[in-house]
Amino acid sequence: MISTFGLPTNGLPDQGWKLYLTSLIMIIAAGLAASARLTTRIIYGRLGPDDYTIIASLVFSIFLSVSVQLAISNGYGMHKKDLEQHELQTALEWLFIAQIAFKVVVMFNKISVVLLYKRLFVNNSFQRVCWVFIAFIAAWSAAAIFATIFQCLPIEKSFERHAVNGHCIKRHREWIAYATINVITDAIVLILPIRGIARLQFTTWEKLMVYGVFLMGGSVMICSILRATAVGRSAGALRDHDLTWNFIPRGIFTLIEANVGIVCPCLPVLRQPVHRLVNRFVKSRCKSRKSETAIPLNYNNGQHVELAESWDRAYRERTERSTAVTVAPGWDGRDDELDDMTTSLGILPPCASEGSIVKLPGVMVVERAYNGS
């Protein structure tokens, strides 16, 4: 009798429970992070393409977790010799589906992060770089998914290797190649925003804070490296034909990487409500000093102040002009209409309050009647 949750039964060893528990914990964490992100965006701004891709990633991650759990309930995690033929076949079928779902999740995770960068940094050349990288991620992922589906011909041979005649590629080479490119693309995702952040007209401390928010995504690359190591070790499972037992460590890192890749892109967005809470505590300290924080957007007595030039152009020209803006009654640093570095990351002037003066040094701005449209 096989345990639904991968627990040892009838004296037969089973480590499926490790994978089952990991799948539950990680999908709950990813679901909470994504829900908090979407709630924050709805309250403080509006949903964008990066939010929709993270929703798609969460959907496929749930599908991944369910597939893994169904594989476990059919004996995945036990020694192959302890399984009946129909149990082994069913477990491998669900594992086959999980492999496809994982690659889809990874694709959406990376695309979501790059779309978030596009939302924050409006420089034209950076936008083009992002589109090229998104196209590469989509093409690479499509090729990897195709290779996974057709790793054996006929497809049934992928989970019925000895019952069906056919041919299979050297799967361990495909696994290692995918894992290697996965780590490289994670590194590129981390590097992409560095130049854009360096050119922001923030203080050194504010830049370090923004760097810190994005570098938390480095945990995804760490998971990718650990998974790549596990993939290399699991190649031996193909030789001893006990993949239902030996693939468990690899499966654990697979689930961690997929869901950490959902959690990390949500953290920059969640910084805004946290920042607003912190501001309530530091606001009293700011009343005695001037607020001179460089911010791109503000309200001015019912008028909406917008950037006349892109951030990049304004920085290059290094204009010396400075505009003083009176904070409108009831303004709390929130902008429901536009989404930029301020509204996405919560980098707001902590001392801004009704009637105070907020200076915008080095930014060319125009004022346009704000009618709520």
N, C-alpha and C positions, 0 to 999 in steps of 0.2 A: 504494500500500500504506500503510495506516494503522498507526502505531506503537501497541503496546498500552499503553505508558507515556507517550504524548503527546510523543514526541521527533520533531523534524523528520525527514522521510524524503522521498527523491526530489526534494530541493530545494524542497519545499513547507513554508512556515513553519507551526509548530505550537507553541503555548505551553501545551498541555495538561499538560506535565510539571510545570509550576509548581503546578497544582491537584492533580495526582496526588501529588506529594511532600508538599504541605501536608496532604492527607488522611491519608497514612501517619503523619506525625509527630504530628499532633493526636490521632488515634484511639489511638495507642500511649500518648501522655501521659495521655489521659483514662482509658484502661484501667488503667494503672498506679496512677493516683490513686484510682480507684474501688476497685480491688482492695485497696490499702493501707487505705482507709477501712473497707471491710467487714471486713478482717482485724482492724483495731483495735477495731471495735465488738464483734466476736465474742469477742475476748480480754478486753477491759476492760468490756464491758457486754452489751448485747443489740441486735439489729436492731430498727429502728422504721420507721414509715411513710416518713420522710424517706430512709432507706436503700433501701427498696424502689422509691421513685420515681427515685432516682439510678440504680438498676439498669435500670429501664425506659428512662430517658434514654440510658444507654450502649448498650442494645440498638438503639434507633432511630438513635443516632449511627453505629453500625457499619453499619446499613442505609443511612444517608445516604452514608457514605464509599464503600460498595460501589457504590451507584447512580451516584455521581459518577465513579468509576473506570471503570465500564462505559460511561458516556457518553463518557469520554475515549478509550476503546478503539475507539469508533465514530466518532471524528472531532471530538468536542467540544474546542475549543481551536484548531481550524483555521479558515481562512476558509470561509464558506459556499459560495463559488463553487468551491472545490477538492474538495467532497464530492459523492459520488453521491447520488441521491435516497433510496435505501434507507438509506444511512449517515446522512444528515441526519435522516431520520425516526426511526431507532433512537436516535440521540444525544438527540434532543429528547424521546423517550419516557422515557428514563432521567432526563433533567433534570426532567421533569414529576414523576416519582416522588420525586426528591430534594427538590423544593420542599415536598412534603407531609411528608416525613420531617423536614425541618428545623424546621417549625412544631411538630411533635410534640415534638421534642427541646427546643425553647425552652420549651414549656409545662411539661414535666416538670422542667426545670432550675429554673424560678421556683417551682413548687409545692414542690419538694424543699427549697429554701432557707426558704420560709415555714414548712414543717413542722418544720424544724430550730429556727426561732425558737419555735414552739409548744412544742417539747420543752424549751427552755431557760427560757422565761419563762411562768410559770403564772398570771399575773394574768388574772382572768376577762375584763375588758374588752379586754385585749390578745388573748386567745384569740378573742374574737368578731371583732375587727378582722381577724385572720389568716384566719378562715373566710370572711369577706366577700371578702377579697382573693383567696383561692383560688378562690372561686366566679366572681369576675370574670375571673381568668386562664383558667379552664376555658371559660367562655362566649366570651370574646374569641378564644381559640385555636380553639375549635370553629367559630366564624364564619369565621375566617381560612382554616381548612382547607377548609371548605365552599366559600368563594369561590375557592380555588385549584383544587379539583377541577372546579368548574362555571364556570370562567372563560370557557369557550367551550361552546356548545351546537351540535351534539353535542360530547361531550368530545374525540373524535378530532381536532377542529379545533385543539386546543391544540398538537398536534405535527404536524399536516398542514394548515397554514393555507391553502395554495393548492390542495390536492387535495380538500378537503371543503367543501361549502357549509354555511354556518351563520353564527352571530353570536358575537362575543367582547366582553367588557367592556373598558374602557380599562385594560389591565393595569398600566401604569406608575402610575396613580393608586392602585390597590389596593396595589402594592408600597410606594409612598411612605407611604401611610396606615399600613400594617402596621409599617414600619420606625420611624415616628414614635411610635406607641403602644408599640412594643417598648422604645424608649429611655426613655419616660416610666415604664413599669412597672419597668424596671431601677432607675431613680432611687428609686421608692417602696420597692422591696426594700431598698435601702441605708438609707433613712431609718427604716424600721419599728423596728429594735431600739434606736435611740438612747435613747429614753426609758427602756426597760427596763434598759439598761446603766447609765444615770445613777443609777438608784435602787438598784443593787446596793450592798451594804455592803462594798465593796472599797476598797483604798487608791487614790489617784489614779493611781499607776503601774499598778496592776492593771487599772483601768478603761481606761487608755490602751492597754494590751496587748490587751484584749478588743476595743476599738474598732478597733485595727490589724488584728486577725484578720478582722473582718467587712468592713472597708473594702477588703480585698484583692479583694472582690467588685466593687469599682469598675472593675476591669479588664474585667469583662463589659460594663459600660455603655460603656466606651471602645470596645470592639469593636463594640458596637451602633451607636455614633455613626459609626465608620469605615465600617461596612457600609451605614448609611443614606446616607452620602455617596456610596459606590460605587453604590448603587441609583439615586440621582438622576442620576449620570453615565451609567449604563447605559441610561437611558430613551431616549437617542439611538440605541441599537442597534436599537430597534424601527423607527426611521425609515429607517435605512440597511440594515435586514434582514440584518445580519451579527452576530447575537447569539451564534453559536458562537465567535466570536473576541473580541468586546467584553465578554462577560459573565465572562471569567476573573477579573479583579480582584474583582468582586463575589462570585464563587464562593469565592475564597480567604478573604475576610472572613467569608463564611457559615460555612465549616468552622471557622475560628478561633473565632468567637463560640459556635458550638454546643458545641465541646469545652472551651473555657475555662469555659463555663457549667457543665460537669461537674467540672472540676478545682477551681474556687474553693470550691464547697460542701464539698469534701472536706478543705480545709485546716484549718478549725476543729477537726474531729475528729482530724486527724493531729497537732494540737498536743500532745495528751496524751502519746503515747509520746516525743515530742521533749522535753517538759517533764520526764518521768521520767528521761531520760538526763542532762539538764542537772543535775537534783537530785543525781545521784550525785557530780558534781564539786563542787557547792556545799555538800554536806551537812557536810563537815568544818569549814567556816567557821561553821556554825550551831550547833555543839555548845556554844559558849561563851556563847550568848545564848538568851533565852527565845523560845519560839514562841508568838506571839499573833496568829494569822491567823484571820480570820473565815471559817469554812467552814460549809456547811449540813449536812454529814453526817459521821459518824465512827463508830468502833467503841469500845465501852467494856466491856472484860473480857467479851467474848462477847455483849454486848447491842448491839442496833441502835438508834442514835439517829436519830430522824426529826423533821422539822419538824411541830410541832403546828398551826401557822398557815402560810398561804401567805407567800411572801417579801413580797408587796405589803402584806399586812395587818401583818406583823411590822415592816416599815419605817414604815408609817403610825403605828402605835402607839408606835414608838420606845421600846420597853421598855428599862429600865436593867438588867434582870437579866443576869447573866453566868454561864455554866455551864462549869466546868472538867472536861475529859474526859481520862481516862488512856488513852493509846494502847495497844491490846491487843497482846500478843506476836505478832510476825510481820506486823503491819499496815503496809502500805506506801502508804497513801493511796488504795487501790483499793476501789471499791464495785461489786460485781457485780449487786446487786439493783435499785438505783435509778439513774435516769439524770437528771442535772440539770446545772447549770452546771459543777459540779466534775468529774463523770465525762465530760462531753462535751468540755469545753475543756481539761481537765487543770490547772485552777487549784487546786493542792494546796499545803498548807503545806510548804515546802522543808526545814524543820528538824524535822518530825515524825519521831520515832523511837520505838522500843519503850521504854515507861516514861515518856516525856515528857508534859508537860501541855499540852494544846491548849485555849485559851480561845475561847469562842463568845460574844462580846459582842453584846447587843441582839437575840438570837434566842431565841424561846420554843421549847423542845424537850421532848419526852417520851421516855422510855425504854421499849422494848417488848422482850420476850424474842425473841431472834433464833434461829430454829430452821432457817434455811436455806430456808424456803418462800417 
